[in-house]
Amino acid sequence: MTSAWTADHVGRIKPGQGGVIPPVVTPDRSGLDTGRLYWDMWPVQDVHGAPAPMAGRELWMALTAPDRGDPALRHFEAKIHWIERRGEGWHDRGPVLPDRAVPYEREWAGSALLDQGVVTLFFTAAGTAEKAGGYQQELWSASAPLGADGWPGEWSFPTPLVTRYGPHYMPADAHEGEAGKIKAFRDPAYFRDPADGGEYLAFTASLAGSGSAFNGAFGLALKGANGWILMPPCLHAEGVNNELERAHLVYHAKHYYAFWSTQTATFAPGLRHAPGGLYGMVADSMAGPWRPLNGTGLVLANPVDRPLQTYSWFVDASLTVCSFVDVLPDGTFGGVPAPLLRLALDGDRATVDAAEQVA
């Protein structure tokens, strides 16, 4: 069942509502390459969605690109790097995938699964190698077995997960575009349903057949005997919002949670009182129906006086929330991981767990 995140839900959002993210005063770049920018990030996870240590390390992945002086340029050189968390610091451990002659231009966000000694990277293949700077998006993956040292060995050659967009999703195959207005087919996030072992990919999509320019959707693909099969979206935001970014699923206390990130600028006119933040819906099974968390969908928001300070939230099964430092009050771009948070989930309610912040 596909549920709707509606204008009525969003219209109930009040200023200052939702879990307020603490102010980021000084972005911490220690351990990272000072000549690079870092943004969308995710942990290596086990089949239950919990962080999975590798070689005794707490390993994550993040998008990174050289700092060219204009943060908008980072999207056109993005590559996925390992980043290791030690204490409260982050350390760049270099590219995840080796350089190869591939048909896409760059790597955008995804997720990473460690299962039975094999690590699989699900990611967005963006652009085309034939012509630089495009906004084409496809869902791809690559995998590598762990060696005796606990580190991935030789990576398989990246391959597409699905080859078409199906009847439910608009193609995201345009070369030209504008950030915030392009259509989506990206951010694959792995999820295994504990009820039946079904394997899913959640992804950011755009609803086909919509009459609105604001037609964001939370896409789903199900793994079958012969590969991944596109399913109807679990929810959409037709007439409400253009981008449900970093779509992902979490199972907690017999409930299913669908989370995504979005920005004020991607809401439809008349709904731009809503803050950029982490949003979500909850269901009792993968079949839905999906209900907006906290009655509106809003879970976390930046402080009112720092509306752009962090973005691209991702929740794992430990309810740890990562994001990156975006635009600070003085207009500078952070480009580093933000302090981690932890959620408290109770059925249809979601709040910041102030009693258990992540060290």
Secondary structure, DSSP 8 states (H G I E B T S, - for coil): --EE--HHHHHT--TT-SEE-----S---TTS-TTEEEEEEEEEE-TTSSB--BTTB-EEEEEEEE--S-GGGGGGS-EEEEEEEETTEEEEEEESS-----SSSEEEEEEEEEETTEEEEEEEEESBTTBTT---EEEEEEEEEB-TTSSB-S----EES-SS-TTTB-----SS--TTTS--EEEEEEEE-TTT--EEEEEEEEBTT-SSS-EEEEEEEEEETTEEEEEEEEEEEETTBS--EEEEEEEETTEEEEEEEE-GGGB-TT-TTS-SEEEEEEESSTT---EEGGGTSEEEE--TT-TTSEEEEEE-TT-EEEEEE-B-TTS-B--SB---EEEEEETTEEEE-TTS---
